[in-house]
């Protein structure tokens, strides 16, 4: 498999830069990773509090790292398990592609169209000033929505394919929000790995 001859889509936006590689992994490799991650990751479902009401988070999550540093978002604090062999392999592939080191990965399992991730930015202080986030998708395709906080005309959508890699960099987490919206369409499971560096 030649990872590094894949076509890259560069999106240079106001105060943000995205790089999208649709076929970062070929279908058979992506199928294999999906199967392993679905069964071997220690998935959990946390409670999330919004406007004083507590709900079950509308997806399953897991945190893995090469250290013991916790990660907090939306009043949830997660404590990592050590990277598995498969996660280390995926991390190595991405690091070779973009020449950036990652310490942690937050995984999301979207079980169906009702599972989602609302508008947010990955701007927690432990991620640093201008974090680079590398997002790998396995399984069902879902649209990735992103919009500028101030420029109302800057609102976009990108279809995240099975085996794809999306890199968010620059000032994006300061000036943009992104989400995976709910859908009423019949849709299969999707696993998303978001590699990051927790300082």
C-alpha positions as CSV (number, residue, x, y, z in Angstrom):
1,X,0.0,0.0,0.0
2,X,1.4,3.4,-1.0
3,X,0.0,5.8,1.5
4,X,1.9,8.8,0.3
5,X,0.8,9.1,-3.4
6,X,-2.8,9.8,-2.5
7,X,-4.4,13.0,-3.8
8,X,-4.6,15.8,-1.2
9,X,-7.3,18.4,-1.1
10,X,-6.0,21.7,0.4
11,X,-8.7,24.0,1.7
12,X,-7.2,27.4,2.6
13,X,-9.9,29.3,4.4
14,X,-10.0,32.5,6.4
15,X,-8.0,31.8,9.6
16,X,-7.8,28.0,9.0
17,X,-6.2,25.3,6.9
18,X,-7.6,21.9,6.1
19,X,-6.0,19.0,4.3
20,X,-8.2,16.1,3.2
21,X,-6.9,12.8,1.8
22,X,-10.0,10.7,0.8
23,X,-8.1,7.4,0.3
24,X,-5.5,7.6,3.0
25,X,-6.2,3.9,3.6
26,X,-7.4,1.5,0.9
27,X,-10.7,-0.2,1.4
28,X,-9.4,-3.6,2.6
29,X,-7.1,-1.9,5.2
30,X,-9.8,0.4,6.3
31,X,-12.2,-2.6,6.7
32,X,-9.7,-4.4,8.8
33,X,-9.1,-1.4,11.1
34,X,-12.8,-0.9,11.5
35,X,-13.3,-4.5,12.6
36,X,-10.4,-4.4,15.1
37,X,-11.3,-1.0,16.6
38,X,-15.0,-1.9,16.9
39,X,-14.3,-5.0,19.0
40,X,-11.0,-4.2,20.8
41,X,-11.4,-0.6,21.9
42,X,-12.8,-0.1,25.5
43,X,-15.7,2.1,24.5
44,X,-17.6,4.1,27.1
45,X,-20.7,6.4,27.2
46,X,-20.3,9.4,29.5
47,X,-23.0,11.7,30.9
48,X,-22.9,15.2,29.5
49,X,-24.6,18.3,31.1
50,X,-26.1,21.0,28.9
51,X,-27.9,24.0,30.4
52,X,-28.2,22.2,33.7
53,X,-29.7,19.0,32.3
54,X,-27.7,15.7,32.2
55,X,-27.9,13.3,29.2
56,X,-26.1,10.3,27.9
57,X,-23.5,11.5,25.4
58,X,-24.9,10.7,21.9
59,X,-22.0,8.5,20.9
60,X,-19.4,6.2,22.5
61,X,-15.9,7.4,23.2
62,X,-12.4,6.2,24.3
63,X,-9.1,8.0,25.0
64,X,-5.7,6.4,24.4
65,X,-2.3,7.9,24.8
66,X,1.4,7.3,25.3
67,X,1.2,9.0,28.8
68,X,-1.3,9.4,31.7
69,X,-2.4,12.9,31.0
70,X,-6.2,13.3,31.2
71,X,-8.3,15.2,28.7
72,X,-11.3,17.4,29.6
73,X,-14.1,18.8,27.5
74,X,-17.8,19.6,28.1
75,X,-17.4,19.0,31.8
76,X,-16.1,15.4,31.1
77,X,-12.6,14.3,32.1
78,X,-11.3,11.2,30.4
79,X,-8.2,9.2,31.6
80,X,-6.3,7.5,28.8
81,X,-5.4,3.8,28.3
82,X,-2.0,3.1,26.7
83,X,-2.0,3.0,22.8
84,X,-2.8,-0.4,21.3
85,X,-0.6,-1.9,18.6
86,X,-3.2,-0.9,15.9
87,X,-3.5,2.7,17.2
88,X,0.3,3.1,17.2
89,X,0.4,1.9,13.6
90,X,-2.2,4.4,12.5
91,X,-0.4,7.2,14.5
92,X,2.9,6.3,12.8
93,X,1.2,6.4,9.3
94,X,-0.2,9.9,10.0
95,X,3.0,11.2,11.5
96,X,5.0,10.2,8.4
97,X,2.4,11.9,6.2
98,X,2.4,15.3,8.0
99,X,5.6,15.3,10.1
100,X,3.9,16.0,13.4
101,X,4.0,14.1,16.6
102,X,0.8,13.1,18.5
103,X,0.6,12.0,22.1
104,X,-3.1,11.1,22.3
105,X,-6.2,10.0,20.4
106,X,-9.8,10.6,21.2
107,X,-12.0,7.9,19.5
108,X,-15.7,8.3,18.7
109,X,-18.1,5.5,17.8
110,X,-21.3,6.8,16.0
111,X,-23.6,3.8,16.1
112,X,-26.3,5.2,13.8
113,X,-27.7,8.5,12.5
114,X,-28.9,9.5,16.0
115,X,-25.4,9.6,17.3
116,X,-23.8,13.0,16.8
117,X,-21.3,15.6,17.9
118,X,-22.7,19.2,18.2
119,X,-21.0,22.4,17.2
120,X,-17.7,22.8,19.0
121,X,-14.0,23.6,18.6
122,X,-11.1,21.6,19.9
123,X,-9.7,24.6,21.8
124,X,-9.1,23.2,25.3
125,X,-6.0,24.8,26.8
126,X,-4.1,21.5,27.1
127,X,-4.1,21.2,23.3
128,X,-1.9,24.3,22.9
129,X,-2.3,27.6,21.0
130,X,-2.9,26.3,17.4
131,X,-3.4,22.6,17.7
132,X,-3.1,20.2,14.8
133,X,-5.9,17.7,14.8
134,X,-5.7,14.6,12.6
135,X,-9.0,12.9,12.1
136,X,-9.2,9.4,10.5
137,X,-12.6,7.9,9.6
138,X,-13.6,4.3,9.3
139,X,-17.1,2.9,8.4
140,X,-20.2,4.8,7.2
141,X,-19.7,8.1,5.5
142,X,-20.9,11.2,7.5
143,X,-20.8,14.8,6.5
144,X,-18.4,17.1,8.4
145,X,-19.9,20.6,8.8
146,X,-17.7,23.5,9.7
147,X,-18.5,27.3,10.0
148,X,-16.6,30.5,10.8
149,X,-17.6,32.1,14.1
150,X,-17.9,35.6,12.6
151,X,-18.0,35.3,8.8
152,X,-21.5,33.9,8.2
153,X,-20.9,33.2,4.5
154,X,-18.0,30.8,5.5
155,X,-20.0,27.6,6.1
156,X,-19.0,24.4,4.5
157,X,-19.5,20.6,4.4
158,X,-17.1,17.8,3.6
159,X,-18.1,14.1,3.2
160,X,-15.7,12.0,5.3
161,X,-15.1,8.7,3.5
162,X,-14.1,5.3,4.8
163,X,-10.4,5.3,5.2
164,X,-10.0,9.1,4.9
165,X,-7.7,11.5,6.7
166,X,-8.7,15.1,7.6
167,X,-6.1,17.5,9.0
168,X,-7.2,20.7,10.8
169,X,-4.5,23.2,11.4
170,X,-3.6,26.9,11.7
171,X,-6.0,29.1,13.7
172,X,-9.0,26.9,12.9
173,X,-9.9,26.0,16.5
174,X,-10.0,29.7,17.5
175,X,-12.2,30.9,14.7
176,X,-14.3,27.9,13.4
177,X,-16.8,25.4,14.8
178,X,-17.4,21.9,13.5
179,X,-19.9,19.1,14.0
180,X,-21.2,15.7,12.9
181,X,-24.9,16.3,12.8
182,X,-27.8,13.8,13.4
183,X,-29.5,12.4,10.4
184,X,-32.8,10.4,10.0
185,X,-31.2,8.4,7.1
186,X,-30.5,4.8,7.7
187,X,-26.8,4.8,8.3
188,X,-24.2,2.3,9.5
189,X,-21.6,2.6,12.2
190,X,-18.7,5.0,11.9
191,X,-15.5,5.1,14.0
192,X,-13.5,8.4,14.1
193,X,-10.0,8.8,15.5
194,X,-8.9,12.3,16.4
195,X,-5.2,12.4,17.1
196,X,-3.9,15.3,19.1
197,X,-1.0,16.5,21.2
198,X,-1.9,17.0,24.9
199,X,0.6,19.3,26.5
